[in-house]
Amino acid sequence: PDSKTRKTAAMRTLILTYPTEIDDEASLEGKFLQLRWAGRAYLLFASADEHRYHNQILGRFLSEQGIPHHWEGAANLVVDHPELSIIGGGRFRLDLPTKQLRVWDTSSVYGCFDASALSVQLAAADPRWQELALSIA
């Protein structure tokens, strides 16, 4: 790819979902995290069945990316990486048949997500996410 293509790809928001495969005909509800790592925006969406708590979502992401971290007890996740910043989190309902994404609530551990950045991040994501109607409650 040329330098413009690489720069555009580097600026794209990466959205990860747990479970990793989402049925296009189903709805998914759970929690999400908004973060930045190494200059890139990430949105992590996890079904309630997959991860009940925001720190579990973050723990999985950190493990998959090889980012240093450790648990202090069962509930306190400590991140050992200065380039990672957690913006916040909340709850979501993704309805792919109607192309709607509804977000609300606040993470008790990481605080409120940045609503104004969320629409920008979705617009900079994979085209499948760009076509969703975002509703913030």
C-alpha positions as CSV (number, residue, x, y, z in Angstrom):
1,P,0.0,0.0,0.0
2,D,1.1,3.6,-0.6
3,S,1.8,5.9,2.4
4,K,-1.7,7.5,2.2
5,T,-3.4,4.1,2.4
6,R,-1.2,3.1,5.3
7,K,-1.9,6.4,7.1
8,T,-5.7,6.0,6.6
9,A,-5.5,2.4,7.9
10,A,-3.5,3.6,10.9
11,M,-6.2,6.2,11.7
12,R,-9.1,3.7,11.5
13,T,-10.8,2.9,14.8
14,L,-10.5,-0.8,15.6
15,I,-13.6,-2.4,16.9
16,L,-13.3,-5.8,18.6
17,T,-16.3,-7.9,19.6
18,Y,-16.6,-10.7,22.1
19,P,-17.8,-13.1,20.8
20,T,-15.6,-12.4,17.8
21,E,-18.3,-13.6,15.3
22,I,-21.6,-11.7,15.3
23,D,-24.7,-13.1,13.7
24,D,-26.0,-10.5,11.2
25,E,-29.6,-11.5,12.0
26,A,-29.3,-11.2,15.8
27,S,-29.1,-8.6,18.4
28,L,-26.2,-8.3,20.9
29,E,-26.4,-6.7,24.3
30,G,-23.7,-6.2,26.9
31,K,-20.9,-3.8,27.9
32,F,-18.4,-1.8,26.0
33,L,-15.1,0.1,26.6
34,Q,-13.6,3.0,24.7
35,L,-9.8,3.3,24.8
36,R,-6.7,4.4,23.1
37,W,-3.5,2.4,22.7
38,A,-0.4,3.3,20.8
39,G,-2.2,6.3,19.1
40,R,-5.2,4.3,17.9
41,A,-8.8,4.3,19.0
42,Y,-10.4,1.0,20.1
43,L,-14.0,0.1,20.9
44,L,-14.5,-3.2,22.7
45,F,-18.0,-4.7,22.7
46,A,-18.7,-7.8,24.8
47,S,-22.0,-9.7,25.1
48,A,-23.3,-10.1,28.7
49,D,-22.8,-13.8,28.2
50,E,-19.1,-13.4,27.3
51,H,-18.0,-10.9,30.0
52,R,-20.1,-9.4,32.8
53,Y,-17.7,-6.7,33.9
54,H,-15.7,-4.0,32.1
55,N,-12.4,-5.1,33.6
56,Q,-12.9,-8.6,32.2
57,I,-13.3,-7.1,28.7
58,L,-10.1,-5.1,29.2
59,G,-8.3,-8.1,30.6
60,R,-9.1,-10.1,27.5
61,F,-8.0,-7.3,25.2
62,L,-4.7,-6.9,27.1
63,S,-4.0,-10.6,26.9
64,E,-4.8,-10.8,23.2
65,Q,-2.5,-7.8,22.4
66,G,0.3,-8.9,24.7
67,I,0.0,-5.8,26.8
68,P,1.6,-6.1,30.3
69,H,-1.0,-6.3,33.1
70,H,-1.8,-8.3,36.2
71,W,-4.7,-8.9,38.6
72,E,-4.6,-7.8,42.2
73,G,-7.3,-10.1,43.7
74,A,-10.3,-11.1,41.6
75,A,-11.5,-7.6,40.8
76,N,-8.6,-5.1,40.4
77,L,-6.9,-5.2,37.0
78,V,-3.6,-3.3,36.9
79,V,-2.3,-2.2,33.5
80,D,1.4,-1.9,33.2
81,H,1.6,0.1,29.9
82,P,1.9,3.9,29.7
83,E,0.5,4.1,26.1
84,L,-2.9,2.7,27.1
85,S,-5.6,5.1,28.2
86,I,-9.1,4.0,29.1
87,I,-11.6,6.7,28.2
88,G,-14.6,5.0,29.7
89,G,-17.4,2.5,29.2
90,G,-21.1,1.7,29.3
91,R,-23.7,-0.7,28.1
92,F,-24.9,-1.3,24.6
93,R,-27.5,-3.0,22.4
94,L,-26.5,-3.7,18.9
95,D,-29.3,-4.6,16.5
96,L,-27.8,-5.5,13.2
97,P,-31.1,-6.2,11.3
98,T,-32.2,-2.6,11.9
99,K,-28.7,-1.2,11.9
100,Q,-29.0,0.4,15.3
101,L,-26.5,0.8,18.1
102,R,-27.8,2.1,21.4
103,V,-25.4,3.0,24.2
104,W,-26.0,4.2,27.7
105,D,-24.8,3.9,31.3
106,T,-21.4,4.4,32.9
107,S,-18.7,1.9,33.9
108,S,-18.3,1.9,37.7
109,V,-14.6,1.2,37.3
110,Y,-13.6,3.3,34.2
111,G,-16.2,6.1,34.2
112,C,-18.4,7.4,31.4
113,F,-17.6,7.0,27.7
114,D,-16.9,10.0,25.5
115,A,-20.2,10.4,23.6
116,S,-18.9,13.0,21.2
117,A,-15.9,10.9,20.3
118,L,-18.0,7.7,19.9
119,S,-19.7,8.9,16.7
120,V,-16.4,10.0,15.2
121,Q,-14.8,6.7,16.1
122,L,-17.7,4.7,14.5
123,A,-17.3,6.9,11.3
124,A,-13.6,5.9,11.2
125,A,-14.3,2.2,11.7
126,D,-15.0,-0.7,9.4
127,P,-17.9,0.1,6.9
128,R,-20.1,-2.3,8.7
129,W,-20.0,0.0,11.8
130,Q,-20.2,3.2,9.8
131,E,-23.8,2.4,8.6
132,L,-25.2,2.0,12.1
133,A,-27.6,4.6,13.5
134,L,-26.1,5.6,16.9
135,S,-28.4,6.4,19.8
136,I,-27.0,7.7,23.1
137,A,-29.3,7.5,26.1
